[in-house]
Amino acid sequence: MITATNINKSYGSLHVLRDVSLAIAPGEVVSIVGASGAGKTTLLQILGTLDRPDSGALLYGDTDVTRLREKELAAFRNRQIGFVFQAHHLLPEFTAVENVMIPALIGGVGQTEARRSAMELLERLGLADRASHKPAALSGGECQRVAVARALVNKPMVVLADEPSGNLDSQRARELHNLFFDLRKELGQTFVIVTHNEELAEMADRKITIKDGKNTE
């Protein structure tokens, strides 16, 4: 489903990624691990089309996204890629359901359909009774589940997560980790997760290690 071939990325004289190649199949849960500064987040940003490689190819199916123009790329990203970050990045002035609706609205879905999809996801994630609450009234674990629902609302090909449980206590982190696998089982969802959490990394179908800008399994 996703194929990266000979990805290179430098910032000035710092060569962050060196000929990274990997393939991710539909429905896989893949963890990416490595020391701080190894290039994990840079790789995730490139996989998520938030940054472009200096060289190499990134294919989603038959589409080489490195060749898309910025407007085409933004539309592709909105439809096909969901993001969950360490900080949930929910908009504080909007309720949980409104936060989940935003990617759908950006993608051109009508208000009624966007709200229906958002509520279905919040119910699936055990948050139906919190839908009208703003982020300040939610716990950290609840905010991250809302962020997961937001990532899923457009039914993307893949969800990319960068240290998604980094701000959670051990119990809430374990609940979030189990949620990813429940969603894979229920929805066939693909996840690529950058993490320092060894428990989560070992739960994944595959673990990719980034060291000195290169990847090993």
C-alpha positions in Angstrom: 0.0 0.0 0.0 2.8 2.4 0.9 6.3 2.0 -0.6 9.2 4.3 0.1 12.4 3.8 -2.0 15.8 5.3 -1.3 14.5 8.3 0.7 17.1 10.9 1.5 16.7 14.1 3.5 19.2 16.6 4.7 18.9 19.9 6.6 22.0 21.9 5.6 25.0 19.7 6.3 23.0 17.3 8.5 22.1 14.1 6.6 19.0 12.9 8.5 17.8 10.1 6.3 20.0 7.9 4.1 18.5 5.7 1.4 15.6 4.6 3.6 13.4 2.0 1.9 10.3 0.3 3.4 6.9 -1.1 2.4 3.8 -1.1 4.5 0.9 -3.4 3.7 -2.8 -2.7 4.2 -4.0 -3.4 7.8 -0.4 -3.5 9.3 0.5 -1.9 12.5 4.2 -0.8 12.2 6.3 0.8 14.9 9.3 3.0 14.2 11.8 3.2 17.0 15.3 4.7 17.5 17.2 7.1 19.6 16.2 10.8 19.8 17.5 12.6 16.7 17.8 9.4 14.7 15.3 10.6 12.0 12.1 8.9 13.1 9.9 12.0 13.0 11.5 13.2 9.8 10.6 9.9 8.2 7.0 10.1 9.5 6.7 13.6 8.2 7.8 12.5 4.8 5.5 9.5 4.8 2.7 11.9 5.8 3.6 14.3 2.9 4.2 17.1 5.4 7.8 17.3 4.1 9.4 16.3 0.9 12.5 14.1 0.5 15.5 15.4 -1.3 15.5 12.3 -3.4 13.7 9.0 -3.6 10.1 7.9 -4.3 7.1 7.6 -2.1 4.1 5.7 -3.5 0.6 5.3 -2.1 -0.6 2.5 -4.3 0.4 3.6 -7.8 0.6 7.3 -6.9 4.0 8.8 -6.5 3.1 11.6 -4.1 6.5 13.3 -4.4 5.4 14.3 -7.9 2.2 16.0 -6.8 1.8 19.7 -6.8 1.1 21.4 -3.4 -2.6 21.8 -3.9 -2.9 18.2 -5.2 -0.8 17.0 -2.3 -2.9 18.8 0.3 -6.1 17.2 -1.1 -4.5 13.8 -1.1 -3.3 14.2 2.5 -6.7 15.2 3.7 -8.4 12.2 2.1 -5.8 9.5 2.6 -3.7 10.2 5.7 -4.8 10.7 9.3 -2.4 12.1 12.0 -2.2 11.7 15.7 0.5 13.6 17.6 1.9 13.5 21.1 0.0 16.8 21.8 -3.5 16.2 20.6 -3.7 19.6 18.8 -7.5 19.9 19.3 -8.8 23.3 18.7 -9.9 24.6 22.2 -12.8 26.7 21.0 -14.6 23.7 19.4 -16.3 20.8 21.0 -15.1 17.2 20.6 -17.5 16.4 17.8 -16.7 19.7 16.0 -13.0 18.9 16.2 -13.6 15.5 14.7 -15.7 17.0 11.9 -13.1 19.5 10.7 -11.1 17.2 8.3 -14.4 16.1 6.7 -15.6 19.6 6.3 -12.2 20.6 4.8 -12.6 17.7 2.4 -16.0 19.0 1.2 -18.3 16.8 3.2 -21.6 18.5 4.2 -22.3 19.4 7.8 -24.9 16.7 8.4 -22.8 13.9 7.0 -19.7 15.1 8.8 -21.5 15.3 12.1 -23.0 11.8 11.6 -19.5 10.3 10.8 -17.9 12.1 13.7 -20.6 10.9 16.2 -20.3 7.3 15.0 -16.6 7.4 15.7 -16.9 9.1 19.1 -19.5 6.4 20.0 -17.1 3.7 18.8 -14.4 5.1 20.9 -16.6 5.4 24.0 -16.9 9.2 23.9 -20.5 9.8 22.7 -21.4 11.4 26.1 -18.4 13.7 25.8 -19.2 14.9 22.3 -20.4 18.4 23.3 -17.4 19.0 25.7 -14.5 21.2 24.7 -11.0 19.9 25.2 -10.5 21.8 28.5 -13.3 19.6 30.0 -11.7 16.4 28.8 -9.0 14.2 30.3 -5.7 13.7 28.4 -6.8 10.2 27.4 -10.1 11.5 26.2 -8.4 14.2 24.1 -6.2 11.6 22.5 -9.2 9.4 21.6 -10.9 12.5 20.1 -7.7 13.0 18.1 -7.8 9.4 16.9 -11.4 9.9 15.8 -10.4 13.1 13.9 -7.7 11.1 12.2 -10.2 8.4 11.1 -13.1 10.6 10.0 -12.2 10.6 6.3 -11.5 6.9 6.3 -7.8 7.3 5.4 -5.5 4.7 3.9 -3.2 5.1 6.9 -3.0 6.7 10.3 0.5 8.1 11.2 1.1 8.6 14.9 4.1 10.5 16.4 4.6 9.5 20.1 0.8 9.3 20.6 1.0 8.2 24.2 3.9 10.3 25.2 1.8 12.7 27.4 -0.3 9.9 29.0 0.1 8.0 32.2 0.8 4.2 31.9 -2.8 3.2 32.2 -4.1 5.7 29.6 -1.2 4.9 27.3 -2.0 1.1 27.5 -5.7 1.9 26.7 -4.6 4.0 23.7 -2.3 1.3 22.4 -5.1 -1.3 22.7 -7.4 1.0 20.8 -5.1 1.0 17.8 -5.3 -2.7 17.6 -9.0 -2.8 18.2 -9.4 -0.4 15.3 -7.2 -2.5 13.1 -9.4 -5.5 13.9 -12.7 -3.7 13.4 -11.8 -1.4 10.5 -8.8 -2.9 8.9 -7.0 0.3 9.6 -3.3 0.7 8.9 -1.1 2.4 11.6 2.5 3.6 11.4 3.6 4.7 14.9 6.8 6.5 16.0 7.3 5.7 19.7 9.7 5.4 22.5 7.3 3.2 24.4 8.8 -0.3 24.2 5.5 -2.0 25.1 3.7 -0.4 22.1 6.7 -1.0 19.8 6.7 -4.7 20.6 2.9 -5.0 20.2 3.2 -4.0 16.5 3.3 -6.4 13.6 6.7 -5.1 12.7 9.3 -2.8 14.3 11.5 -0.6 12.1 14.6 0.8 13.8 16.1 4.0 12.6 19.8 4.4 13.4 22.2 6.9 11.8 19.6 7.8 9.2 19.1 4.2 8.0 16.4 1.7 8.8 16.6 -2.0 9.9 14.0 -4.5 10.9 
